[in-house]
Amino acid sequence: MRAYPSFKVNSFHAIVFNYFACVATGLLLTPDLQVFSQIDYFSSGSLLSLALGILFITVFLVIGLTAQKVSVTASSLAANMSLVIPVVFGLFIFKNSNKEFSPLNYMGILFALVALGLGGIKKKIPNHTNTVSISTGVMLLPLLTFLGAGTNNTLINYLTSTYYGPDQSTIFMIIACSGAIIFGSTLLLGQLLVQDITLSWRSMIGGLILGIPNFLSLYFLLKALAAFGNSAAFVFPIYNILTMLLSSLAAWILYKERLNLINKLGLLLAILAVILISYQELGLVSK
């Protein structure tokens, strides 16, 4: 997503085609395609999974804008710190937590919110009215990424645990990505008909390339959740810490993104936050 502007790739067009590659990847990973003939596509689970595709498109656009307009690190930090949202929903709404939260766990949630703010702070904004207005709008992108990604993960956890078995993660993802294709293609067709915009082969190829790692990232995350008894409090922190660190490293190597002192503090605080949220599962306390 960060590289798209350099290659003159339209982010929205690429995101739509990314989901075609997601579905194709999912079909290749499905050992028996006959399972799709046994699905009730008008059931609550299927319809909600299709509707989730709308959120997939929306969140992906916001994440891409955050990476391009702010930084890859801010985008990754906001998306990874969004684990606070499914944790809170699991505790107080779904009440499906497999542990009692301690004061240190709650402190971790607070640290995560602070880390989100620190990670998005950039250089001082010049004192010009137009520049301040634009920059203020841009700086809302990490917050929107945080809210969107957190809502997305919460709904994924809810739908997979409520309507699908541990061995049906691929089916769920294919249905959800199909919903994204329907929604995204409708918007894309309307854009091409109304606006003076053409669909380039660069955008199509860029999207198809993106779709494979996009699908596999969620595929292996759901596999990990299933392997550890759907314990989001254990899997998500490890997943998020590694993703955040690798994203920052990649941004530094590939795009020479420099972190200021506040950003570095935010990154360290983010790591401390996810450790505090799940220190019991990480074995940091005696049994």
Contacts in CASP RR format, 6 or more apart in sequence:
PFRMAT RR
TARGET T0000
AUTHOR 0000-0000-0000
METHOD contacts of the structure
MODEL  1
MRAYPSFKVNSFHAIVFNYFACVATGLLLTPDLQVFSQIDYFSSGSLLSL
ALGILFITVFLVIGLTAQKVSVTASSLAANMSLVIPVVFGLFIFKNSNKE
FSPLNYMGILFALVALGLGGIKKKIPNHTNTVSISTGVMLLPLLTFLGAG
TNNTLINYLTSTYYGPDQSTIFMIIACSGAIIFGSTLLLGQLLVQDITLS
WRSMIGGLILGIPNFLSLYFLLKALAAFGNSAAFVFPIYNILTMLLSSLA
AWILYKERLNLINKLGLLLAILAVILISYQELGLVSK
1 11 0 8 1.000
1 63 0 8 1.000
1 64 0 8 1.000
1 67 0 8 1.000
1 68 0 8 1.000
1 210 0 8 1.000
2 64 0 8 1.000
2 67 0 8 1.000
2 68 0 8 1.000
2 72 0 8 1.000
2 251 0 8 1.000
2 254 0 8 1.000
2 255 0 8 1.000
3 9 0 8 1.000
3 254 0 8 1.000
4 10 0 8 1.000
4 11 0 8 1.000
4 14 0 8 1.000
4 68 0 8 1.000
4 206 0 8 1.000
5 68 0 8 1.000
7 202 0 8 1.000
7 206 0 8 1.000
8 200 0 8 1.000
8 202 0 8 1.000
9 200 0 8 1.000
9 202 0 8 1.000
9 203 0 8 1.000
9 206 0 8 1.000
9 207 0 8 1.000
10 197 0 8 1.000
10 199 0 8 1.000
10 200 0 8 1.000
10 203 0 8 1.000
11 61 0 8 1.000
11 64 0 8 1.000
11 65 0 8 1.000
11 68 0 8 1.000
12 61 0 8 1.000
12 187 0 8 1.000
12 188 0 8 1.000
12 191 0 8 1.000
13 188 0 8 1.000
13 199 0 8 1.000
13 200 0 8 1.000
13 203 0 8 1.000
13 204 0 8 1.000
13 207 0 8 1.000
14 203 0 8 1.000
14 204 0 8 1.000
14 206 0 8 1.000
14 207 0 8 1.000
14 210 0 8 1.000
15 57 0 8 1.000
15 60 0 8 1.000
15 61 0 8 1.000
15 184 0 8 1.000
15 207 0 8 1.000
15 210 0 8 1.000
16 57 0 8 1.000
16 180 0 8 1.000
16 181 0 8 1.000
16 184 0 8 1.000
16 185 0 8 1.000
16 187 0 8 1.000
16 188 0 8 1.000
16 207 0 8 1.000
17 203 0 8 1.000
17 204 0 8 1.000
17 206 0 8 1.000
17 207 0 8 1.000
17 208 0 8 1.000
18 60 0 8 1.000
18 206 0 8 1.000
18 207 0 8 1.000
18 208 0 8 1.000
18 210 0 8 1.000
18 211 0 8 1.000
18 214 0 8 1.000
19 56 0 8 1.000
19 57 0 8 1.000
19 177 0 8 1.000
19 178 0 8 1.000
19 179 0 8 1.000
19 180 0 8 1.000
19 181 0 8 1.000
19 184 0 8 1.000
19 211 0 8 1.000
20 181 0 8 1.000
20 208 0 8 1.000
21 207 0 8 1.000
21 208 0 8 1.000
21 209 0 8 1.000
21 210 0 8 1.000
21 211 0 8 1.000
21 212 0 8 1.000
21 214 0 8 1.000
21 215 0 8 1.000
22 173 0 8 1.000
22 174 0 8 1.000
22 177 0 8 1.000
22 180 0 8 1.000
22 211 0 8 1.000
22 212 0 8 1.000
22 214 0 8 1.000
22 215 0 8 1.000
23 174 0 8 1.000
23 177 0 8 1.000
23 178 0 8 1.000
23 181 0 8 1.000
25 211 0 8 1.000
25 212 0 8 1.000
25 215 0 8 1.000
25 216 0 8 1.000
26 170 0 8 1.000
26 173 0 8 1.000
26 174 0 8 1.000
26 215 0 8 1.000
26 219 0 8 1.000
27 33 0 8 1.000
27 174 0 8 1.000
29 170 0 8 1.000
29 219 0 8 1.000
30 36 0 8 1.000
30 170 0 8 1.000
30 171 0 8 1.000
30 174 0 8 1.000
35 171 0 8 1.000
36 171 0 8 1.000
36 174 0 8 1.000
39 46 0 8 1.000
39 171 0 8 1.000
39 175 0 8 1.000
40 46 0 8 1.000
41 175 0 8 1.000
43 163 0 8 1.000
44 163 0 8 1.000
45 159 0 8 1.000
45 162 0 8 1.000
45 163 0 8 1.000
46 175 0 8 1.000
48 155 0 8 1.000
48 159 0 8 1.000
48 163 0 8 1.000
49 159 0 8 1.000
49 163 0 8 1.000
49 172 0 8 1.000
49 175 0 8 1.000
49 176 0 8 1.000
49 179 0 8 1.000
50 175 0 8 1.000
50 176 0 8 1.000
50 178 0 8 1.000
50 179 0 8 1.000
50 182 0 8 1.000
51 179 0 8 1.000
52 152 0 8 1.000
52 155 0 8 1.000
52 156 0 8 1.000
52 159 0 8 1.000
52 176 0 8 1.000
52 179 0 8 1.000
53 176 0 8 1.000
53 177 0 8 1.000
53 179 0 8 1.000
53 180 0 8 1.000
53 183 0 8 1.000
54 179 0 8 1.000
54 180 0 8 1.000
54 183 0 8 1.000
55 148 0 8 1.000
55 151 0 8 1.000
55 152 0 8 1.000
55 155 0 8 1.000
56 152 0 8 1.000
56 176 0 8 1.000
56 177 0 8 1.000
56 179 0 8 1.000
56 180 0 8 1.000
57 180 0 8 1.000
57 183 0 8 1.000
57 184 0 8 1.000
57 187 0 8 1.000
58 148 0 8 1.000
59 145 0 8 1.000
59 148 0 8 1.000
59 149 0 8 1.000
59 151 0 8 1.000
59 152 0 8 1.000
62 141 0 8 1.000
62 144 0 8 1.000
62 145 0 8 1.000
62 148 0 8 1.000
63 75 0 8 1.000
63 79 0 8 1.000
63 145 0 8 1.000
63 149 0 8 1.000
64 75 0 8 1.000
65 141 0 8 1.000
66 74 0 8 1.000
66 75 0 8 1.000
66 78 0 8 1.000
66 141 0 8 1.000
66 142 0 8 1.000
66 144 0 8 1.000
66 145 0 8 1.000
67 74 0 8 1.000
67 75 0 8 1.000
69 138 0 8 1.000
69 141 0 8 1.000
70 120 0 8 1.000
70 122 0 8 1.000
70 138 0 8 1.000
70 139 0 8 1.000
70 141 0 8 1.000
70 142 0 8 1.000
71 120 0 8 1.000
71 122 0 8 1.000
71 251 0 8 1.000
71 257 0 8 1.000
72 247 0 8 1.000
72 248 0 8 1.000
72 250 0 8 1.000
72 251 0 8 1.000
72 255 0 8 1.000
72 257 0 8 1.000
73 119 0 8 1.000
73 247 0 8 1.000
73 248 0 8 1.000
73 251 0 8 1.000
73 257 0 8 1.000
73 259 0 8 1.000
73 263 0 8 1.000
73 267 0 8 1.000
74 119 0 8 1.000
74 120 0 8 1.000
74 122 0 8 1.000
74 141 0 8 1.000
74 142 0 8 1.000
74 263 0 8 1.000
75 141 0 8 1.000
75 142 0 8 1.000
75 145 0 8 1.000
75 247 0 8 1.000
76 243 0 8 1.000
76 244 0 8 1.000
76 247 0 8 1.000
76 248 0 8 1.000
76 251 0 8 1.000
77 115 0 8 1.000
77 116 0 8 1.000
77 119 0 8 1.000
77 120 0 8 1.000
77 142 0 8 1.000
77 244 0 8 1.000
77 266 0 8 1.000
77 267 0 8 1.000
77 270 0 8 1.000
78 116 0 8 1.000
78 120 0 8 1.000
78 142 0 8 1.000
78 143 0 8 1.000
78 145 0 8 1.000
78 146 0 8 1.000
78 149 0 8 1.000
79 145 0 8 1.000
79 146 0 8 1.000
79 149 0 8 1.000
80 240 0 8 1.000
80 241 0 8 1.000
80 243 0 8 1.000
80 244 0 8 1.000
80 270 0 8 1.000
80 274 0 8 1.000
81 112 0 8 1.000
81 113 0 8 1.000
81 115 0 8 1.000
81 116 0 8 1.000
81 146 0 8 1.000
81 240 0 8 1.000
81 270 0 8 1.000
81 273 0 8 1.000
82 145 0 8 1.000
82 146 0 8 1.000
82 147 0 8 1.000
82 148 0 8 1.000
82 149 0 8 1.000
82 150 0 8 1.000
82 153 0 8 1.000
83 112 0 8 1.000
83 150 0 8 1.000
83 153 0 8 1.000
83 232 0 8 1.000
83 236 0 8 1.000
83 237 0 8 1.000
83 240 0 8 1.000
83 274 0 8 1.000
83 277 0 8 1.000
84 109 0 8 1.000
84 112 0 8 1.000
84 113 0 8 1.000
84 150 0 8 1.000
84 277 0 8 1.000
85 146 0 8 1.000
85 147 0 8 1.000
85 150 0 8 1.000
85 151 0 8 1.000
85 153 0 8 1.000
85 154 0 8 1.000
86 150 0 8 1.000
86 153 0 8 1.000
86 154 0 8 1.000
86 157 0 8 1.000
86 232 0 8 1.000
86 236 0 8 1.000
87 109 0 8 1.000
87 232 0 8 1.000
87 233 0 8 1.000
87 236 0 8 1.000
87 277 0 8 1.000
88 109 0 8 1.000
89 154 0 8 1.000
89 158 0 8 1.000
90 96 0 8 1.000
90 97 0 8 1.000
91 97 0 8 1.000
91 101 0 8 1.000
94 158 0 8 1.000
96 161 0 8 1.000
97 233 0 8 1.000
98 231 0 8 1.000
98 233 0 8 1.000
99 233 0 8 1.000
99 280 0 8 1.000
99 281 0 8 1.000
102 280 0 8 1.000
104 276 0 8 1.000
104 279 0 8 1.000
105 276 0 8 1.000
105 277 0 8 1.000
105 278 0 8 1.000
105 279 0 8 1.000
105 280 0 8 1.000
107 276 0 8 1.000
108 272 0 8 1.000
108 273 0 8 1.000
108 274 0 8 1.000
108 276 0 8 1.000
108 277 0 8 1.000
109 273 0 8 1.000
109 277 0 8 1.000
111 269 0 8 1.000
111 270 0 8 1.000
111 272 0 8 1.000
111 273 0 8 1.000
111 276 0 8 1.000
112 270 0 8 1.000
112 273 0 8 1.000
112 274 0 8 1.000
112 277 0 8 1.000
114 266 0 8 1.000
114 269 0 8 1.000
115 266 0 8 1.000
115 267 0 8 1.000
115 269 0 8 1.000
115 270 0 8 1.000
115 273 0 8 1.000
116 142 0 8 1.000
116 143 0 8 1.000
116 146 0 8 1.000
116 270 0 8 1.000
117 142 0 8 1.000
117 266 0 8 1.000
118 262 0 8 1.000
118 263 0 8 1.000
118 265 0 8 1.000
118 266 0 8 1.000
118 269 0 8 1.000
119 142 0 8 1.000
119 262 0 8 1.000
119 263 0 8 1.000
119 266 0 8 1.000
119 267 0 8 1.000
119 270 0 8 1.000
120 139 0 8 1.000
120 142 0 8 1.000
120 263 0 8 1.000
121 260 0 8 1.000
121 262 0 8 1.000
121 263 0 8 1.000
122 139 0 8 1.000
122 260 0 8 1.000
123 260 0 8 1.000
125 131 0 8 1.000
125 132 0 8 1.000
125 135 0 8 1.000
126 132 0 8 1.000
153 236 0 8 1.000
156 218 0 8 1.000
156 222 0 8 1.000
157 225 0 8 1.000
157 230 0 8 1.000
157 232 0 8 1.000
159 172 0 8 1.000
160 169 0 8 1.000
160 172 0 8 1.000
160 222 0 8 1.000
160 225 0 8 1.000
161 230 0 8 1.000
163 172 0 8 1.000
164 171 0 8 1.000
164 172 0 8 1.000
166 226 0 8 1.000
167 226 0 8 1.000
169 219 0 8 1.000
169 222 0 8 1.000
169 223 0 8 1.000
169 226 0 8 1.000
170 219 0 8 1.000
172 222 0 8 1.000
173 215 0 8 1.000
173 218 0 8 1.000
173 219 0 8 1.000
173 222 0 8 1.000
177 215 0 8 1.000
188 199 0 8 1.000
191 197 0 8 1.000
192 198 0 8 1.000
192 199 0 8 1.000
221 235 0 8 1.000
221 239 0 8 1.000
224 235 0 8 1.000
224 239 0 8 1.000
225 231 0 8 1.000
225 232 0 8 1.000
225 235 0 8 1.000
228 234 0 8 1.000
228 235 0 8 1.000
231 281 0 8 1.000
233 277 0 8 1.000
233 278 0 8 1.000
233 281 0 8 1.000
234 278 0 8 1.000
234 281 0 8 1.000
234 282 0 8 1.000
236 274 0 8 1.000
236 278 0 8 1.000
237 274 0 8 1.000
237 275 0 8 1.000
237 277 0 8 1.000
237 278 0 8 1.000
237 281 0 8 1.000
237 282 0 8 1.000
238 282 0 8 1.000
240 274 0 8 1.000
241 271 0 8 1.000
241 274 0 8 1.000
241 275 0 8 1.000
244 267 0 8 1.000
244 270 0 8 1.000
244 271 0 8 1.000
245 271 0 8 1.000
248 257 0 8 1.000
248 259 0 8 1.000
248 267 0 8 1.000
251 257 0 8 1.000
252 258 0 8 1.000
252 259 0 8 1.000
259 267 0 8 1.000
275 282 0 8 1.000
275 284 0 8 1.000
279 285 0 8 1.000
END
